[in-house]
């Protein structure tokens, strides 16, 4: 299976997917940590996460898949939502909470 096929399978078989640096328990960058905190604040305590630092092919592959240059990247129900800045804007507007209502991996 190619990296793109793996990413497609991950985002379509899990309701909430976060591609991040590190893990939810040990984020390896401030933006990934903020993304995890926002998901938790929205009531999403369990979600599928992928540590892009563990595989350079996935790190580049997810950027190609979404056509988005930065990590973290959030997917909900197979759709790319955005990175940390977009998540923060949506959170502050109450949109992220609505999008994530009742979602768990």
PyMOL commands that set and color helices and strands:
alter all, ss='L'
color gray80, all
select helices_A, chain A and resi 3-13+30-41+52-54+56-66+84-93+95-100
alter helices_A, ss='H'
color red, helices_A
select strands_A, chain A and resi 16-20+48-51+73-76+79-82
alter strands_A, ss='S'
color yellow, strands_A
deselect
rebuild
show_as cartoon
